[in-house]
Structure formats: structure tokens, C-alpha cells
């Protein structure tokens, strides 16, 4: 890599993860710090996004930077056939750092190899979403007081869900126990089950989602079934409403339980859960601002 990019959660040590979380805590105390005055952040979203794009752009603005880029590839020269390489080389001549989302797995790694400025992976296909993982870790640590020894239930689309893939990799440092809850069609891919076995991470798998299954969870991580990942719409229709978390299901859960979701949600979490104190997904999204401020500063070598 030609620059200090943020591409994969696998690139981060336990110490680096904890250091970034400490910096995020400082930004939560005071998010408005003009440490990037005069800098330019490129925001290149080849796929739709609300929370990730807006939180990166808000982070840049609160740090005093200017933002350039696009939120729809249809408004870029990609529609004219411009290659990803040419787009990245062009924008890296304008910006000091680039946050990029792309539909192709490995696109962020490739971009980091051709860019003259740091690349921040804002999601590459079904591969990884490392900045989301960092805000997930921040949310878990904030609500549980620790990252160590937690029981984490991952629910829904475990096949295509880049957020659960990244979270699984990150938690290897903190002795978790996982429960994978999904229909057979969307079960956790074999490579991630092998990863757990190789790293001595206990896990169970089930297709059941009920009060008994979630009773011992510290974290329930819900995900939506992602229509955009399916080439066969009939396959999507079969599994799109496979699980739904309701308020009644939480009656006998642990007091410290918190419900996370990378959002957007469709109908996998009922509206009546929103007012339950165990629901944390909107605060989780807010935490993305502080974490992304920390990431931007880190790749630019700015200490807080």
C-alpha cells in the first residue's frame, strides 16, 4: 500500500482497535474539533448509503474539512466507462483521504494499491465493512462495559452480511461466544465457521429464533435480508421475512442485553421494540460519527 489505508478489520491488532475506540470516546466528548482545517475528504459511494455516507461527511465537516465526491455512481464518469483505477487516481489528486463504498468485493483493497492518499473502506460488496465494525465494537463496549467474554447472537443474513463477517473477525481478540441464527439458505459461509474453529471461538448454529434461543444473549445483532445481493428474486422472496424480533420476545432476556442493527431495517425488528431500553440501534448509528472521526484522523496521522 502506498498510504495508510483502512481497508479490512483483519489489518487491525487488538491494541489498534482499543486505541481507535479510545479516540472515539474523546470525539464523543467533543466532536467539533477543527483538526482537519484545509484538508479535503473524498466521498465516493458507488452504492446507495444513508448512515455511512452522511456520518463520514458529517465527521469531515465537524473536523473542519471540506467534502467532495458523489452519492450515486450514475452521476460519475463510471457511467461513461471510466475504470475504478482512473477514478481513484483522479480523485486522489484532489483529496487528502477517500472514503469509498463499492459493490465489488476487494474494490477497497485495489483502490488502496493505486491511490496516493489513504482509502477508507465504507463497504465492498458482501466482503467487509470495517468502519461499521468499529462503531459496533464501540457500541458493545459502551453498553456492556467490556468487549471480553460476551455472548453474541448474529441473526438473519449471515451469508451476504458484510457487517457480521467483519464483526466476527474483530471479536477474535476478545473471547466471544457466537450463536449464528439464519435460514439454511443464508447460513454463515464455511470460511467463517472455519475461522472460528481455527481461532478457538465457540459457536452454535440454529434456524430457530424464539425467546428460548435469545434468553442468554448479551448482544443480539439483527440484520436485514439484502435484496440487492440476490440474483434470483424468488430466492429472496423465500427468506425475506424469515425472522422478526418483537417486544414480547424480550421479556425474559438478560438485563444487560442490547439489540444492535447496522440499519436500514425493513421488518426484522418490530416498531414496538424501539421504546424498549434494550434497543440500541439508533444510538449505535450515532456512534458512527465519533468512530469515523477517529478513523479519518488516524489514517491522516493526526493525534487527538
C-alpha positions, 0 to 999 in steps of 0.5 A, a space after each residue: 500500500 502506498 498510504 495508510 489505508 483502512 481497508 479490512 478489520 483483519 489489518 487491525 491488532 487488538 491494541 489498534 482497535 482499543 486505541 481507535 475506540 479510545 479516540 472515539 470516546 474523546 470525539 464523543 466528548 467533543 466532536 467539533 474539533 477543527 483538526 482537519 482545517 484545509 484538508 479535503 475528504 473524498 466521498 465516493 459511494 458507488 452504492 446507495 448509503 444513508 448512515 455511512 455516507 452522511 456520518 463520514 461527511 458529517 465527521 469531515 465537516 465537524 473536523 473542519 474539512 471540506 467534502 467532495 465526491 458523489 452519492 450515486 455512481 450514475 452521476 460519475 464518469 463510471 457511467 461513461 466507462 471510466 475504470 475504478 483505477 482512473 477514478 481513484 487516481 483522479 480523485 486522489 489528486 484532489 483529496 487528502 483521504 477517500 472514503 469509498 463504498 463499492 459493490 465489488 468485493 476487494 474494490 477497497 483493497 485495489 483502490 488502496 494499491 493505486 491511490 496516493 492518499 489513504 482509502 477508507 473502506 465504507 463497504 465492498 460488496 458482501 466482503 467487509 465493512 470495517 468502519 461499521 465494525 468499529 462503531 459496533 465494537 464501540 457500541 458493545 463496549 459502551 453498553 456492556 462495559 467490556 468487549 471480553 467474554 460476551 455472548 453474541 447472537 448474529 441473526 438473519 443474513 449471515 451469508 451476504 452480511 458484510 457487517 457480521 463477517 467483519 464483526 466476527 473477525 474483530 471479536 477474535 481478540 476478545 473471547 466471544 461466544 457466537 450463536 449464528 441464527 439464519 435460514 439454511 439458505 443464508 447460513 454463515 459461509 464455511 470460511 467463517 465457521 472455519 475461522 472460528 474453529 481455527 481461532 478457538 471461538 465457540 459457536 452454535 448454529 440454529 434456524 430457530 429464533 424464539 425467546 428460548 434461543 435469545 434468553 442468554 444473549 448479551 448482544 443480539 445483532 439483527 440484520 436485514 435480508 439484502 435484496 440487492 445481493 440476490 440474483 434470483 428474486 424468488 430466492 429472496 422472496 423465500 427468506 425475506 421475512 424469515 425472522 422478526 424480533 418483537 417486544 414480547 420476545 424480550 421479556 425474559 432476556 438478560 438485563 444487560 442485553 442490547 439489540 444492535 442493527 447496522 440499519 436500514 431495517 425493513 421488518 426484522 425488528 418490530 416498531 414496538 421494540 424501539 421504546 424498549 431500553 434494550 434497543 440500541 440501534 439508533 444510538 449505535 448509528 450515532 456512534 458512527 460519527 465519533 468512530 469515523 472521526 477517529 478513523 479519518 484522523 488516524 489514517 491522516 496521522 493526526 493525534 487527538 
